[in-house]
């Protein structure tokens, strides 16, 4: 997969298609209503979170995260992501679970306990896990927008798992995986991933 060539997303080679329907965007999204401090007296606001549903799989969750708005993502970051998501994500990206825990900055015992108990992974680890889902959404979009024959059936999740572990000149030789445990590092990696243009997956 590392040698797979592709044409990314210059405007002349992008596919155009309809925007996802509201129902498609809303799959697996849990709607909650709560009062936000500072809002007008008596006013409620609808706050949404993106919910991981194991039976629907990683790709469904990634699609919903990619379609979510900033407020949805903020609320999801605050509440955390399912512990089971981390282990399922490691399998989907073909990254050993222990290495995934290291990337997220989460002790193995904590991650295993959260996954086994059906609990949410919160704090920096939960935010980093959600960040990887966002990166995978970007990678999926790049592949979907490419008209290169090689893009068909391309496994973006597996490729991203490999890319995260490769030293990048734009990061001073650091691996993207070394940076995504902080919000600023994740932003840097996301911008680098989004800037990939024609050439080869590296």
N, C-alpha and C positions, 0 to 999 in steps of 0.2 A: 504493500500500500504506500510505502514511503516513496516509491519511484513513480507513482501514478501522476501523469501530467494532466493539467486542466487549464481551461481558460476561465478566469474568474469573472468579475462583474463590471468590465468597462461598459459604458452605455450602449455601445454598438453591438454587444453580444448578450445583453440581458433579455431575459424573457419578461414579458409583461402579462399580468393576469389580474383577475378581479381580487379585490380586497376580501379577506376572510369574512364570512358572514358573522353577524352578532352571535348566532347560536354556536358557531364553531369557536369563536373567541371565548365563549363562556363555559366551555366544557370544563368540568372538574374545578370550577371556581366557586368557593364557598362565600356566600354573601352574609355579612353581619352588619348590624346597625348599632352605632354607639354615639354618644354625645362627645364632641370634641371641645375641650376647654377653650374658651375665647369665642366660641360661636355665638350667634345672636341668641338671646334668651328664648328658650323653648325650641330651638332649632336642632334637628338631628341631621347627621350626615351619614350617608351610606359608605361603609368602609368594606373593601373586598380583600380577600386573601386568596392566594393560589394554593390549592390543596393537592397533594400528591396522592393519587389513587393507585396502589400497587397493581391492581388487576388491569388497569389501562396502560401501565408501563411508563418507562422513562420518556419515550418520544412524545406521548400525549402531554405529560407535565411540561417538557421543554417547549412545546408548541404554545401552551397556555402562558408560560412565563414570558416567552418572546412577544406575545400579543398583549400582555398586561401593561397597564399604565403605571406611571411613577408612584401614585398613591397606593396602588395594589401591591407593588413591589416593596414599598416602605413598610406597609402593614405586615407583609409576609416575612420580611427581614426581622421585624420586631417579634413576631410570634414563633418563628423558627420553621424548619422543614422536618418532615418525618425522618426519624433515624434510619428507617428501612430504605429511604431514598439513597442514602450514601452508599450502602452496600450494593444496591441495584445499579447505581450509577457506575460504580467501579467495574462491575461485570460488563455493563453496556459499552464502556470505554476501553475495556480490556486492560485496566490498571489494577494491580493486586490491591486487595482491600487495605492491607497494612500501609502501602504507599499512599493510597487515597487519604487515609487518616492523617498521615504526615503532611500531605499537601494542605489539608484543611486545618492543620494545627490542633487536632483533636486526639486525646489519648485513646489508644485502642480499647481499653476497658470501658471508657465512657461511650464510645461509638457503638460497641457491641451491646452494651446495656440498653441504650436508647433504641437500637434496632429490634432487639429481642422483646422489649417491653412495649413496643408501639408508641414510644414517646417522641416528643419533638426535640430536635437538636437546635439549641438556641445560641445566642452570643456570636462570637467571631466565627466559630466553626459552621454554624447554620448559615450565616451570611456568605461565607466562602463557598459552601455547597450550592447555595442559590446562585452565586456568581458563576460557578462552572456551568450550571444550567443555562444561564444567560449567554455564556460564551458558545455553548453548543448550539443555541438558537441562532447566533450570528453565523457559525460555520454552516448550519443547515441552509440558511438563507443564501449564502454565497454559492453553495452547490446548486440550490434550486434555481438561482438566477443565471447560472452558466448554461450556455448552449453547446458546450464542448461534448462530444460523444462520451468522453471518459467520465463525465459527471453523472451519467445514468448509472444507478445502482451503487454510486460511490458511498462508502460508509464514513460519513462525516464524524461520527462519534469515535470510531477507532482511530481515524486520522488525528482528531483533536487530542486524544490520549497520547499519541506519539509526539505531536507538535509541542505539547506542554512540557515535555521532558527534553527537548532539544535546545541547546544554547542558541540564543538569537543575538546577532550583532547589534541590532537596535536596542537591546537591553544590556549592552556592555558585556555580552557573552554569558549573561545569566539565562537560566531556563525560566520560561513563563511560570512554571509550577512553583518556583521559589517566591513569587510575588503575590499570588492571588489570595493570600491569607489576610491581606489588609485592603480596605476600600480603595486607597490610592493605587496600590499595586494592581488590583483588579481592573481599575480604569485604564491604566497604562497598557495592560495586556489586551483589553477589549479594543482599544484604539489601534494597537498593532495588528490584531487579527482582522479588524475591519478595513485596514489599509492594504491588505493583501490584494494584489491585482494580477494581471496575466503572468504566466510563468509556470512554475511547478509547485505543488504542495511540498513543503520542506519539512 
